[in-house]
């Protein structure tokens, strides 16, 4: 079962420590550097209003250390095995001995107060060789009608999370956001297919 999303931890690369540097007081008539504004040659990073585009720089964590695909997916697998998210989501490998860590299963328990109330939805998730730099392929194995899902169950690549994918997003992020989509005004009362997972007491 899943728990709250967090980025895998990483250690800083070599050469990050600095030795002590002695400083002599500046002459009285020498102008001290201003503490206001950026230093010479230092550019301010613009504030981003939306998810940034995936670039080569986003393959590194905040300490500049690249987390290999296999390590990242093993971390996600461990979280799926050991954590719980109020029993709303679950995920794990579709094949236990899948050494490529490519094929996954996911489960979403429909949110209360919607047409999906307490129905159990199964998904298949494919993490390709470029994951997590590239978004996974996601498909509902259970029949469902949502505005972000094709008639064959494939989650549309144009859906917000997938179309603005970021490396720090995870399988858990995908499942959680799909469950939130079930609560949206556009989906919460949408009639479901006849072969959709049965509602409780139906």
C-alpha positions as CSV (number, residue, x, y, z in Angstrom):
1,X,0.0,0.0,0.0
2,X,1.3,3.5,-0.7
3,X,2.1,6.4,1.5
4,X,2.8,10.1,1.0
5,X,5.1,10.9,-2.0
6,X,8.7,11.8,-1.3
7,X,11.8,11.9,-3.4
8,X,14.4,9.2,-2.9
9,X,17.2,10.3,-0.7
10,X,20.7,10.9,-2.1
11,X,24.1,11.7,-0.8
12,X,26.2,14.6,-2.0
13,X,28.9,14.0,-4.5
14,X,32.6,14.3,-3.8
15,X,34.3,17.6,-3.7
16,X,31.4,19.3,-1.9
17,X,33.3,20.0,1.4
18,X,35.2,23.2,1.7
19,X,38.1,23.9,3.9
20,X,38.3,26.9,6.3
21,X,39.4,30.1,4.5
22,X,41.1,32.9,6.5
23,X,39.9,36.4,5.7
24,X,41.7,39.6,6.5
25,X,39.7,42.8,7.3
26,X,39.3,45.1,4.3
27,X,41.0,48.5,4.4
28,X,38.7,51.2,5.8
29,X,38.7,53.1,2.5
30,X,37.8,50.0,0.4
31,X,34.1,49.6,-0.4
32,X,32.6,46.4,0.9
33,X,30.6,44.2,-1.5
34,X,26.9,44.8,-1.2
35,X,24.8,42.0,0.4
36,X,21.8,43.0,-1.6
37,X,21.1,41.4,-5.0
38,X,23.0,38.7,-6.8
39,X,26.8,38.5,-7.0
40,X,28.5,39.4,-10.2
41,X,27.9,36.7,-12.9
42,X,25.3,35.0,-10.8
43,X,21.8,34.8,-12.4
44,X,18.6,34.7,-10.5
45,X,16.5,31.6,-11.2
46,X,13.0,32.7,-12.4
47,X,10.0,31.6,-10.5
48,X,8.2,28.9,-12.4
49,X,4.4,28.9,-12.3
50,X,4.0,25.4,-13.7
51,X,6.0,22.1,-13.8
52,X,9.3,22.6,-15.6
53,X,10.1,20.8,-18.8
54,X,12.1,17.6,-18.4
55,X,15.7,18.4,-19.4
56,X,19.1,16.8,-18.9
57,X,19.5,18.8,-15.7
58,X,16.4,17.2,-14.1
59,X,18.1,13.8,-14.3
60,X,20.0,14.8,-11.2
61,X,18.6,15.3,-7.7
62,X,19.0,18.5,-5.7
63,X,22.5,17.5,-4.7
64,X,23.6,16.8,-8.2
65,X,23.6,13.0,-7.8
66,X,22.0,10.9,-10.6
67,X,19.7,8.2,-9.2
68,X,19.7,5.3,-11.6
69,X,16.4,4.0,-12.9
70,X,16.7,0.6,-11.1
71,X,17.4,2.2,-7.7
72,X,14.5,4.6,-8.1
73,X,12.1,1.8,-9.0
74,X,13.3,-0.4,-6.2
75,X,12.6,2.4,-3.8
76,X,9.1,2.7,-5.2
77,X,8.6,-1.1,-4.9
78,X,9.7,-1.0,-1.3
79,X,7.3,1.9,-0.5
80,X,4.5,-0.1,-2.1
81,X,5.3,-3.1,0.0
82,X,5.8,-1.4,3.3
83,X,3.6,1.7,3.4
84,X,-0.1,2.4,3.5
85,X,-2.1,5.3,2.3
86,X,-5.4,4.9,4.1
87,X,-6.0,1.7,2.0
88,X,-6.9,3.9,-1.0
89,X,-4.0,2.8,-3.3
90,X,-1.7,-0.1,-3.9
91,X,1.0,-0.9,-6.4
92,X,3.6,-3.5,-7.1
93,X,5.4,-5.6,-9.7
94,X,3.1,-7.6,-12.0
95,X,5.7,-10.3,-12.2
96,X,7.7,-10.9,-9.0
97,X,10.9,-11.8,-10.9
98,X,10.7,-9.0,-13.4
99,X,14.4,-7.9,-13.2
100,X,13.7,-5.1,-15.6
101,X,11.2,-3.5,-13.1
102,X,9.1,-2.6,-16.2
103,X,5.6,-4.1,-15.6
104,X,3.5,-3.0,-12.6
105,X,0.0,-3.4,-11.3
106,X,-1.9,-0.7,-9.5
107,X,-5.2,-0.6,-7.6
108,X,-7.4,2.4,-6.8
109,X,-10.3,2.2,-4.4
110,X,-13.0,4.5,-5.6
111,X,-13.6,7.6,-3.4
112,X,-16.7,7.8,-1.2
113,X,-19.5,10.1,-2.4
114,X,-18.8,9.6,-6.1
115,X,-20.1,7.2,-8.8
116,X,-16.9,5.3,-8.1
117,X,-17.8,4.8,-4.4
118,X,-15.9,1.8,-3.0
119,X,-15.4,0.2,-6.4
120,X,-12.0,-1.4,-6.9
121,X,-10.2,-0.5,-10.1
122,X,-7.2,-2.3,-11.4
123,X,-4.5,-0.7,-13.6
124,X,-1.5,-1.8,-15.6
125,X,1.5,0.5,-15.6
126,X,4.6,0.2,-17.8
127,X,7.8,2.0,-16.8
128,X,9.9,2.1,-19.9
129,X,13.7,2.3,-20.2
130,X,13.7,6.1,-19.9
131,X,11.6,6.2,-16.7
132,X,11.6,8.3,-14.6
133,X,12.7,10.9,-17.1
134,X,9.8,9.8,-19.3
135,X,6.3,9.2,-17.9
136,X,5.0,5.6,-17.6
137,X,2.2,4.2,-19.8
138,X,-1.0,3.8,-17.7
139,X,-4.1,1.8,-18.5
140,X,-7.2,0.8,-16.6
141,X,-7.7,-2.9,-16.6
142,X,-11.2,-2.3,-15.2
143,X,-13.9,-0.7,-17.3
144,X,-14.3,3.0,-16.5
145,X,-15.5,6.2,-18.0
146,X,-13.5,9.3,-17.2
147,X,-12.6,12.4,-19.3
148,X,-8.9,11.5,-19.0
149,X,-9.3,7.9,-20.1
150,X,-9.7,6.5,-23.6
151,X,-12.4,4.0,-24.3
152,X,-9.9,1.1,-24.2
153,X,-8.8,2.2,-20.7
154,X,-5.6,4.0,-21.6
155,X,-5.0,7.1,-19.6
156,X,-4.6,9.9,-22.2
157,X,-1.0,11.1,-22.7
158,X,-2.5,14.6,-22.8
159,X,-3.8,14.3,-19.2
160,X,-2.2,17.0,-17.1
161,X,0.2,14.9,-15.0
162,X,1.5,12.9,-17.9
163,X,1.8,15.8,-20.3
164,X,3.7,17.8,-17.7
165,X,5.7,14.9,-16.3
166,X,8.5,15.6,-13.9
167,X,11.2,13.2,-12.7
168,X,10.2,13.3,-9.1
169,X,6.7,12.0,-9.9
170,X,6.1,8.3,-9.1
171,X,3.7,5.5,-9.7
172,X,2.0,6.6,-6.4
173,X,1.7,10.1,-7.8
174,X,-0.1,8.8,-10.9
175,X,-2.5,6.6,-8.9
176,X,-3.2,9.4,-6.3
177,X,-4.0,12.0,-9.0
178,X,-6.2,9.6,-10.9
179,X,-8.2,9.0,-7.7
180,X,-8.5,12.8,-7.3
181,X,-9.8,13.0,-10.9
182,X,-12.6,10.7,-9.8
183,X,-13.7,13.4,-7.4
184,X,-13.7,16.2,-9.9
185,X,-17.0,17.7,-11.0
186,X,-16.4,16.4,-14.6
187,X,-16.2,12.8,-13.4
188,X,-17.8,12.2,-10.0
189,X,-21.3,11.6,-11.4
190,X,-20.4,10.2,-14.9
191,X,-22.4,7.1,-15.8
192,X,-20.2,4.0,-15.8
193,X,-20.1,1.1,-18.2
194,X,-22.2,-1.9,-17.6
195,X,-19.1,-4.1,-17.0
196,X,-17.5,-1.6,-14.6
197,X,-16.5,-3.1,-11.2
198,X,-19.7,-3.6,-9.2
199,X,-20.7,-1.1,-6.5
200,X,-21.2,-2.3,-2.9
201,X,-24.4,-4.2,-2.3
202,X,-25.2,-4.3,-6.0
